[in-house]
């Protein structure tokens, strides 16, 4: 049992490394693509920018939902071990302090180049008026979900921890339900909506985020991580691959309500397929960890926090390079990944940092 638990933890740690690297790649692609929603951007001037946009769209369909699912997977066990008071205090410390540090210190540093370049306001005014948490919106939402879980546990005892097998029919029903909830939600919160007060860049994905967190919590009790068969990896990837031409392409070629419905269906099927595929694949193929993997896993959360500064700095440093968008993206990514982990190591070496990070 202990060996099985360690293997599960190693597999999930390795998944977190992959997803963190994908976050870095995602924002590097935004830097040089045609979706100018980042601190530093150089909009593409050639067709290769479309490939970067497609990377952003496919990433967005599943990777943050995956983060929420993994967070949910660890939530019940943490609550069981610590109890309500310590659990809430731990979540507020380990999530709240990084959020405040980002808002107070890292946010203005990430955006200073843009505001100084525009010259339309002094820096002190920018600092006081812009409180967007940037990528730390994930932590913001996760705090809310953790507190909601603690409130739910205060009202009722935990579910029995008995392993069950997750059937294909149950997965299909979940995909349909998630697609329907996403579609209905987007009639009120359309795609490209932005919530400025809390700085949530993708509120139209909230049904997926909440659903995946809940699935993670239930999966911990039901043992779904262990019970999914090895063949589920290939099946998950196949579903994601088939859903793309069948649902995404028509969604991009249509408009109005039909396009919204098709996009919600594609995102739901693609997300579930990719999450199942990667989860089982890592469980079967990447459930061990050496010193290098341990280093990468220990610093992954810090990389998530500091990567905007690294990417913005590299953006300015590479501004002289004249080449097509996808090449510039590749150069940035090759430099950014090792640099992010190196900076994360320096940050976690600060006195007291490891208690939070």
Order of alpha helices (4+ residues) and beta strands (2+ residues): alpha-alpha-alpha-alpha-alpha-alpha-alpha-alpha-alpha-alpha-alpha-alpha-alpha-alpha-alpha-alpha
